Amino acid sequence: MDSITFRPSGRSGNQLQLWACARTLSLRYGWDYLHVPVDHFPMDYSRVRTRLGDLGAAASGRYRRLAGHDWDTSFNVTGHLAPETGTHRSRYRVLDWSGVFTRVDEFRDQLLTELLGSERDRPARVDGVGVHVRQDDAGYPLPLDFYDAALDRLLPAGDHRPLTVFTDGDVDALVAHFGRRFPGRDVRPARGTVRQDLLHLAAHDQVVMSFSWFSYWAAFLSEADRVLCPADFCYYPRWEPV
């Protein structure tokens, strides 16, 4: 039977995106999916392909790395990869970052069920704003002015809803910054695990994203009334570019 898996890369948000793309292709083409998520998140596996198995598949000619497929956002097509993706004659496929696409809502309900369980287990809806500030990766910086501008749109004068700050950087410094920027507002630090913070951010009524797959997935999982994001990361019609 034809099969697909992915080569884990990066941190949680990257792995979630690779998982979603590989899982979408398996659902679209009826391929066997070789990774089995544990605890509803695909960073942990109860069954993982082995290096020996990879080498055996490569030696037998069944292994084909899905490489060279650029991002395709033409016509805003949902979950679209270059057409030749589904036509490889090999039976064992491995997806990596060269084969990732930007939208994975083709089978959104299925993905959410696999990630969150049938009960959609997540924190209760939070009446407030969650902002994710990416700081620990110099390759994708955004100035604090970006977050200030986004929050100005979500937190008008007289609005007293709390603001929760999620970051991989110095959360206390950011809480202090936003406290000065929005005096009198309850500004809270998020200090959970990666999984807890992802679901907590997703639970907010309004979300400000960074240029990060972590915040992409928080927004993807959420039913937020508004999602504000960097213009170059605005992949869904309901997300608002800043």
Secondary structure, DSSP 4 states (H G I P E B T S, - for coil): --EEEE---SSHHHHHHHHHHHHHHHHHHTPEE--EEETTEEEEEEE---HHHHHHHHHTT-EEEE-------GGG-TT---GGGGG---SEEEE-GGG--S---TTHHHHHHHHHTTTT--PPPEEEEEEEE--S-TTS---HHHHHHHHHHHS-TT----EEEEESS-HHHHHHHHHHHSTTS-EEE--S-HHHHHHHHHTEEEEE--SSHHHHHHHHH---SEEEE-GGG--STTEEE-
